[in-house]
Structures are given as structure tokens and as C-alpha cells.
Amino acid sequence: MFNNRHWVFQQDSAPANRAKSTQDWLAAREIDFIRHEDWPSSSPDLNPLDYKIWQHLEEKACSKPQPNLESLKTSLIKAAADIDMDLVRAAIDDWPRRLKACIQNHGGHFESNLMS
């Protein structure tokens, strides 16, 4: 999937990422990751899932009303399975530009600055 390239995972301050068990699991497997303490809080502008992938999933899975939670789950799983890797690569390729914008705004929100 990633052409044998080196990857570093980002751990934002979501409770699941902050959990000691998650941090210990990653460290025990020697997986490179940015610790949640080293990541700007409330940083959806820097997370490819937040700024690109979730939007795609929502458009696909929620294009019609879901009658119940199970239906929504099924629709999300199908939408995730159908994600084109070009979309993922484009989101990742946009990350350096977004990081620069974050630095220029001293860690503050910058999404609207990218559109101008």
C-alpha cells in the first residue's frame, strides 16, 4: 500500500490515541509515531483523515438517510473499502503545504487560508 516507504503515524489528542495502552502498544512494536504531546491540540487541519478522507466517507455513506446505526456502519464500511488510493495519496501529498500553513499561523486554525 505504501510502496515500502517509511511512514510515521500521527497521534493527536483524541482519547484513543492518548491512552497509555495505545502509546505502549506502538512503542512496544517500534512503530514510529508522533506522540500526542508533540502534536498541536485540535488540529484537524493537519490530519488527512479529517481534512480529506472523512469528507469522502460522509459523501458516500450519508448520501441517503440511514434507517439505523447498523445500516450506517455497513454503509461506512462499504465506502471505506471503495476509497481510491489516489485520494489517500493526494491527501498525504498535501500535508507538507498544510504543515507550513500551520507553522505560519503559529499552530492556529488555517484551513480558510489555504483556500485563498
GIWO-V431384 format. One record per pair of residues at least 6 apart in sequence whose C-alpha atoms are under 7 Angstrom apart, sorted by the first residue. I is the first residue (numbers start at 0). GAP is how many residues later the second one is. D is the distance in whole Angstrom. If there is no record, write none. Layout:
BEGIN
I & GAP & D
I & GAP & D
END
This chain:
BEGIN
7 & 24 & 5
7 & 25 & 5
8 & 23 & 6
8 & 24 & 4
8 & 25 & 6
9 & 23 & 5
9 & 24 & 5
10 & 6 & 6
10 & 22 & 7
10 & 23 & 6
10 & 24 & 5
10 & 25 & 5
11 & 24 & 5
11 & 27 & 6
11 & 29 & 7
12 & 23 & 5
12 & 28 & 6
17 & 18 & 6
39 & 67 & 6
43 & 6 & 5
43 & 7 & 6
44 & 6 & 6
44 & 66 & 6
45 & 49 & 7
45 & 52 & 6
45 & 53 & 7
47 & 43 & 6
47 & 44 & 6
51 & 39 & 6
56 & 19 & 6
56 & 22 & 6
56 & 23 & 7
59 & 19 & 6
60 & 11 & 7
60 & 14 & 5
60 & 15 & 5
60 & 18 & 6
65 & 6 & 6
100 & 9 & 6
101 & 6 & 6
101 & 8 & 6
END
